[in-house]
Amino acid sequence: MFLRLGDDRVHNVRNQTEPIPGSLLRGPVTLALFLAIFVGLSVGLLGAGGSLLAVPILKYAAHLSTQQAVATSLVTVGSVSALGVVFAAKDGRVHFRLGLAFASMTIVGTWVGVQIAALLQETVQLSLFVLILLFAIYRMLKKRLRPEEQESQQSSHRGIAALKALVVGILTGLVGVGGGFLIVPALVTLFGLPMKQATGTSLVVIVFSSCMGVLGYSSVVTFDWLFSLKFCAMAALGLMLGFQLSKRMSGQRLSDVFVAVLIGVCTFILSQELF
């Protein structure tokens, strides 16, 4: 494992049941709440990426453990996505029946992911998050450099897309990643949805998988619900801002900015854990 295995913060997730000390939140809470805006901004602009930003913010700005950061990110992204569904539905970008069908597969995977996470050490869980972060960067860069290849792959492979739903659920349970960057192409492939409708429908899937994840983590970590509520409120503000900006900015430009942000986040995490 490439992260610090000797860190004294390594714990089994089942031991992470103590309340979050208030002294840890008094200083960093303002910064963490401010950064929560960017979590909602990401969901509003791209329909994805909320958890990829939320987990590092909660861990390094709010000083939560990895397990607590994952659990709280699920509360945040689930809540923000629920609000996003309302906005997207008004624009006719949500296919509820297909979204629920896809969600029925992801929630099974989410439950499995939470059970696996309960057996992992903190550094292992954080390492998995970094790997997924790197994969998300790779996927977005590949789409940027070879868009024609992406289009050619959106034809069949329905069985693979169904399996992807389970994988997305497992990732949600393991590291709190809602998987919007995986759900959207899977919806296009599996159900043939247009890209804009797939983006809106993916929010339905994220809501249900996040709810399952929160339910699973509630038995192994202690939530600070007041802090979570404030974090969600700031993320919701970012979501509304993101929806407004998305009408003025091109999708490719938004994607390029987001990739740059993810590279910065990944570099920061590695610098914190390796040095």
N, C-alpha and C positions, 0 to 999 in steps of 0.2 A: 504493500500500500504506500502511495507516494506522499500521504500526509503524515503529520507527526504522530507516531504511534505511542510515544512516551508522554504525551500531553496529559496533565493531571485532570483534564476535563473529561477524559474518556469514562463513560459510564454505560451500563446497560440501560436500555430504555425503560425497563420495569422499575428501575431505581429512581427515575426522574419524576417523582410524584410530589416533591416538595413545592410549596408556593414560591413564586418568583419574588425575591426580596425587594422591598420597595426602594431600598437604597440604590439598587441597580438601575431603576427606571427613572429616578428623579433627575439625574443629570442628562442622560442621553435621550430622554423621551421626546423632547422638542425636536431634535434632529430626526429621530425615527419617524415621528408623525409628519414632519415636512417631507421626508423621502417617500412616505406612503402615497403621496400625490402621484409619483412617477409609476407606482404599481397600477393605479387606475388609469393613468395616461396610456400605459402600454396596452391595456385591455381595450380601451376606447379607440385607440388608433389602429391596432393590429388584430384585436380579438384573441391575443395570445401574449405569453411572456410575463404575465403577472407574477406567478410563483417564482420564475427565474430571477426576478428582482426582489420579491418579498422575503424570501428565505435569507439572502445575504444581508438585507437591511435589518431584519429582526435579529439575526445572529450578531452582527458586528456593530450596529448602531444602538440597538436596544439591549444587547448583551444577553440574549436568551441562549439556552443550550440548543444544539442542533435539533433535538426532538421537539422542544417547545417552539422553535422557529418554524419547523415544518407544520406542526399542528396549527399554530396561529396563522400561518400563510394560507392554510386551507379554509379557515374561517373567513379571512379577508377576501381571497379570490372567489370563494363561493358566494359571498354576499355581493361583491362587486359584479360578478357575472349575472346574478339574479336581477340586479338593477339594469345591467346591460341587455338582458333578454327583453325587458319592457321597452327600451328604446329601439332595439332591433326589430321587435314585433310590430311597432308602429310604422316602421319603414317596409314591412312585409318581407323581412330577411330571415324569418325563423320558420322552419318546417318542424312543427312540434311532434308530429307522429314519428317521423324518422329520427328526430333527436332523442325521443324517449326510447325508441328501439335500440339505438346505439348506446344510450346510457345504461340500458339493462345489462349490456355486456361489460361495460367499464366498471360498474359498481361491484361486480363479482371480483374483478381483478384488483380493485381498490381494497377490498376486504382481505384478499390474499397478501397484498403489499403491506398492509398494516401488521399482519401477523408475522411477516418476515422481518419488518423493521423492529419489532419487539425483541428480536434475537440479536440485533446488530449493535456493535459498539458505535459510539458517536463519530469517530474518525472514519469508519467504514461508510456510514451513512452520508457523511459530508463528501467523501471521495466519490461516491455514486452520483451525488448531485453535481459535482464538478464535471464528471464524465458526460452527464446528460446535457450540461451547459455547453460543453465543447461540441457535442453532437448537434445541438440546436444551431450553433454558429456554423458548423459545417453544412447543415441542410440549407440555411439561408444563403450562404455564400454560393453553394452549388446552384441554387435556383437563380441567383443573380448572374452567374457566369454562363450557365447553360439552361436557359428557360425553355428551349425547344425540347430538351430531354424530359423535363417535367411534364410537358403536355403529352408526350408520347406514352408516358407511364400511366396516364389517367384513362385507362380503357377497360381493363378487366381485373383479374386477380381479386375477385370478391372474397375468396377464402382467406387470402392474406390480409385484406382490409378488416375482416371480422376478427382475425387473430390480433391485429393491431389494436383493436378496441380493448381487448383483454390486457395487452401490454401497457397501453396508456393507463388503464386502471391500476395495474401493479406499480407503475412509476408514481402515480398519484399517492398511493399508500406508502410507498417507500420513502420518497423524498419531497412530497408535497407539490410536485409539478403537475399542473392541470393538463398539460399536454396539448394545448391549443395548436402548437406548431406541428403536431402529429394528427390531431383530430380533424383539422380542416382538410388536408389532402386525403385522409381516409374517407371522409364524408363524400368528397368529390368522386373518389374511386368506387366506393361501395354503393352509393345511392345516386350518383350522377348529378349532384346538386351543383348549380352555378357557384362560383367562388364566393360572391358576396353573401349568398344565402347559406353557404356552408360555414362562413365565418360567424354569422348570427346563430345558426343552429348549434355550433360548437359550444356556445355559452350555456345552452341547455344541458349538454353533456357534462360540462365542468361543474355546474351547480349540483347535479346529482352525485357525481364522483367525489366532490368536495364534502358534501354532507355525509357520505359514507365514511370518508377519511376522518372527519371530525368526530363522528360517533365512535370509530375505532380507537382513536387516540385519547378520547375522554377517559378511558379506563387506565391509561398508562402515563399520562402527564397531567399537570395541573394548569388550567387555563387562567390567565388574568383577564377576566371578561371585560372589566372597565377599560383596560388598555386596548384590548382587542376591538372594543366598540369604537374607541377614538381612532384607532388605526384604520378601521373600516370606513369611518366617516370621511377621513382625509383621502382615502383611496377612491371613494365615491365621487368626491370633488374632482379628482384627477380624471375619473371616467367621463364625467360630463364635459370637462375641458377637452378630453381626447376626441369625443364624438364631434365636437365643434371644429377642432383642427383637422380632423380627417376629411372634412368637406372642402378644405382649402389646400391640402397638400397631396401630392401624388403618392400612390402606394409604394412605388419603387424608392422614392426618397425617404419615406417613413421606414421602410425595411433597412435601408442603408444606415440610417441613424441608429436603429435598434441594434443592428449587428455591432456597430462601434461601441454601443453601451455594454452589450454582453461581453465583448472582448475586454473592456475595461473592468467589468465585474469579475470575470474569470481571472484576470491578472491580479486583481486585488486579493481575491481569496487565496490564490497560490502564494502570493507574497506574505500573507498573514500566517499561513500554515507551514510553509517550507522554511521560512527564515526567522 
